[in-house]
């Protein structure tokens, strides 16, 4: 089972296809099953954001439960690269909301909500939580 990260904006968002032969940050259309995430995101343009692992799990590698990795620093480096690309995308395309959940839990009630800066998304100890709604503070002076 994978963590899935959904992003939402007031304006249309460009797709970045997943490439099996060149794994990297990607942004894709929602599947029919994922449409239920719309109950959590109030903006009209919603897509899925994936990491170098294709899904959202790669954003958390080495950051959530670093003790389970043989080399958490190496895993975290990959996660931070995918997160840096996510932050650039969020900033450039004015993504205002993010929702994360386990795949298949899109229609379940949210468990938490918080406001977050782009800087916080890049923190070494940040990770996407199960059924969490994030409001992105795009105007914070702390944003990189």
Secondary structure, 3 states (H helix, E strand, C coil): CCEEEEEEECCCCCCECCCHHHCCCEEECCCCHHHHHHHCCCCCEEEEEECCCCCCHHHHCCCCCHHHCCCHHHHHHHHHHHHHHHHHHHHHHCEEEEEEEECCCCCCCCCEEEEEEHHHHCCCCCCCCCCEEEEEECCCCCCC
